[in-house]
Amino acid sequence: MPALGFGTLIPDPAVTITATRDALEAGFRHLDCAERYRNEREVGEALQAGLAAGGISRSDIFVTTKLWNTNHRPERVAPAFEASLDRLGLEYLDLYLIHTPFAFQPGDEQDPRDQSGGVVYDNEATLLDTWRAMESLVDHGRCRAIGLSDITLNELLRIYESARIKPAVVQVEAHPHLPETELLEFCIENGVVFLAFAPLGHGIRPGLLEDPVISAIAARVEKTTAQVLLAWAVQRGTALLTTPKTVARARENFDISMLPEDAFNEINRIQTRQRLNEVVKTGVPGFIARGK
Ligand SMILES: NC(=O)c1ccc[n+]([C@@H]2O[C@H](COP(=O)([O-])OP(=O)(O)OC[C@H]3O[C@@H](n4cnc5c(N)ncnc54)[C@H](OP(=O)(O)O)[C@@H]3O)[C@@H](O)[C@H]2O)c1
């Protein structure tokens, strides 16, 4: 998996197409998608255009998409997978992830709610049941690897111990204000790829992009704060996802270089702790408007 991934959580369909095109042009070869983002068709369109323009072949690109919470029942996994593949216009996937460990009421409504506005969870399928159905996609050659997202170390351990095909990747929020060190250590020891989302703190300001330690290092090494944050993520052994929406930012975010050791260590010593996305606690994504 290329360490630098382009994330496609982009609400606007037209921007999804231009941003995906620009990311490919800037050099990104790893695309992170999801059924829940409701834009797999647009990502697929931009990807097919990039492939048709020449110079890039399917095997150069690493494509991930994710099974949504409403499709956790084992009999729903393969149809959800095939539907994603069809929208993306692909013959196979490089990686399929269970988007969150929370099963929601099965059906077409992605955000099922009861009368008081609470999420309707589904107790019929366990995460291990869903995992077994994911394993069978690999058995049938439909995807090359499977993994988990928005998962804690304890939940990962339970699946890891019972899995016939071990999770290849875990995708979680991680940045200097939420380093997830214990999970990272487990991943490194066991050959699981740790894939960090929100490496720029979702671009929220004030936030990571204005952290004084990061800003001072950026000035010292003559890089932008975004480039310093992305370099730190790669240097500590994670892959990452970032979502530039313009050509200039796609080029900026792809152009990272190693930080001097003292700068890397200074970032490791930052004490601020903040989780930005509560999805890991509820299965409800923090950044997708309800009902959309
Ligand atoms: N598994 C999950 O539950 C989950 C959850 C969230 C995200 N993800 C995945 O992770 C991907 C990345 O997450 P993320 O979007 O939060 O990543 P991020 O890189 O932390 O934040 C992206 C935001 O930062 C801003 N930005 C990008 N490049 C910048 C630069 N060079 N300088 C300053 N600001 C910059 C942009 O905001 P503006 O354009 O608004 O300025 C952009 O929307 C998503 O697209 C999705 O694929 C997964």
The ligand as an SDF file (V2000), in Angstrom:
LIG
                    3D

 48 52  0  0  0  0  0  0  0  0999 V2000
  -12.6600    5.5790    8.8230 N   0  0  0  0  0  0  0  0  0  0  0  0
  -13.2800    6.6710    9.1440 C   0  0  0  0  0  0  0  0  0  0  0  0
  -14.2160    6.6780    9.9440 O   0  0  0  0  0  0  0  0  0  0  0  0
  -12.8460    7.9690    8.5410 C   0  0  0  0  0  0  0  0  0  0  0  0
  -13.2370    9.1630    9.1230 C   0  0  0  0  0  0  0  0  0  0  0  0
  -12.8160   10.3500    8.5350 C   0  0  0  0  0  0  0  0  0  0  0  0
  -12.0110   10.3170    7.4110 C   0  0  0  0  0  0  0  0  0  0  0  0
  -11.6620    9.1300    6.8440 N   0  0  0  0  0  0  0  0  0  0  0  0
  -10.8540    9.0690    5.6150 C   0  0  0  0  0  0  0  0  0  0  0  0
   -9.6810    9.8100    5.8100 O   0  0  0  0  0  0  0  0  0  0  0  0
   -9.5730   10.8000    4.7810 C   0  0  0  0  0  0  0  0  0  0  0  0
   -8.7800   11.9420    5.3150 C   0  0  0  0  0  0  0  0  0  0  0  0
   -9.4160   12.5220    6.4540 O   0  0  0  0  0  0  0  0  0  0  0  0
   -9.4430   14.0550    6.6510 P   0  0  0  0  0  0  0  0  0  0  0  0
  -10.1430   14.6150    5.5170 O   0  0  0  0  0  0  0  0  0  0  0  0
   -9.9220   14.4080    7.9590 O   0  0  0  0  0  0  0  0  0  0  0  0
   -7.8800   14.3970    6.5420 O   0  0  0  0  0  0  0  0  0  0  0  0
   -7.0640   15.6490    6.9160 P   0  0  0  0  0  0  0  0  0  0  0  0
   -5.9580   15.6530    5.9310 O   0  0  0  0  0  0  0  0  0  0  0  0
   -6.7450   15.6520    8.3730 O   0  0  0  0  0  0  0  0  0  0  0  0
   -8.0010   16.9140    6.7110 O   0  0  0  0  0  0  0  0  0  0  0  0
   -8.3830   17.2790    5.4350 C   0  0  0  0  0  0  0  0  0  0  0  0
   -8.7630   18.7550    5.4350 C   0  0  0  0  0  0  0  0  0  0  0  0
   -7.6310   19.5600    5.7280 O   0  0  0  0  0  0  0  0  0  0  0  0
   -7.5540   20.6600    4.8490 C   0  0  0  0  0  0  0  0  0  0  0  0
   -6.2810   20.5670    4.1120 N   0  0  0  0  0  0  0  0  0  0  0  0
   -5.8770   19.6180    3.2280 C   0  0  0  0  0  0  0  0  0  0  0  0
   -4.6380   19.8800    2.7970 N   0  0  0  0  0  0  0  0  0  0  0  0
   -4.2430   21.0100    3.4270 C   0  0  0  0  0  0  0  0  0  0  0  0
   -3.0610   21.7810    3.3800 C   0  0  0  0  0  0  0  0  0  0  0  0
   -2.0310   21.4400    2.6220 N   0  0  0  0  0  0  0  0  0  0  0  0
   -3.0060   22.8920    4.1590 N   0  0  0  0  0  0  0  0  0  0  0  0
   -4.0410   23.2540    4.9400 C   0  0  0  0  0  0  0  0  0  0  0  0
   -5.1920   22.5710    5.0140 N   0  0  0  0  0  0  0  0  0  0  0  0
   -5.2900   21.4490    4.2670 C   0  0  0  0  0  0  0  0  0  0  0  0
   -8.7580   20.5500    3.9140 C   0  0  0  0  0  0  0  0  0  0  0  0
   -9.8100   21.3320    4.4550 O   0  0  0  0  0  0  0  0  0  0  0  0
  -10.4590   22.5100    3.5850 P   0  0  0  0  0  0  0  0  0  0  0  0
  -10.4880   22.0240    2.1790 O   0  0  0  0  0  0  0  0  0  0  0  0
  -11.7890   22.6760    4.2350 O   0  0  0  0  0  0  0  0  0  0  0  0
   -9.5250   23.6600    3.8010 O   0  0  0  0  0  0  0  0  0  0  0  0
   -9.1840   19.1230    4.0260 C   0  0  0  0  0  0  0  0  0  0  0  0
  -10.5590   18.9100    3.9040 O   0  0  0  0  0  0  0  0  0  0  0  0
  -11.0100   11.0660    4.3820 C   0  0  0  0  0  0  0  0  0  0  0  0
  -11.1420   11.6390    3.1100 O   0  0  0  0  0  0  0  0  0  0  0  0
  -11.5500    9.6620    4.4040 C   0  0  0  0  0  0  0  0  0  0  0  0
  -11.1380    8.9580    3.2520 O   0  0  0  0  0  0  0  0  0  0  0  0
  -12.0640    7.9620    7.4100 C   0  0  0  0  0  0  0  0  0  0  0  0
  1  2  1  0
  2  3  2  0
  2  4  1  0
  4  5  1  0
  4 48  2  0
  5  6  2  0
  6  7  1  0
  7  8  2  0
  8  9  1  0
  8 48  1  0
  9 10  1  0
  9 46  1  0
 10 11  1  0
 11 12  1  0
 11 44  1  0
 12 13  1  0
 13 14  1  0
 14 15  2  0
 14 16  1  0
 14 17  1  0
 17 18  1  0
 18 19  2  0
 18 20  1  0
 18 21  1  0
 21 22  1  0
 22 23  1  0
 23 24  1  0
 23 42  1  0
 24 25  1  0
 25 26  1  0
 25 36  1  0
 26 27  1  0
 26 35  1  0
 27 28  2  0
 28 29  1  0
 29 30  1  0
 29 35  2  0
 30 31  1  0
 30 32  2  0
 32 33  1  0
 33 34  2  0
 34 35  1  0
 36 37  1  0
 36 42  1  0
 37 38  1  0
 38 39  2  0
 38 40  1  0
 38 41  1  0
 42 43  1  0
 44 45  1  0
 44 46  1  0
 46 47  1  0
M  CHG  2   8   1  16  -1
M  END
$$$$
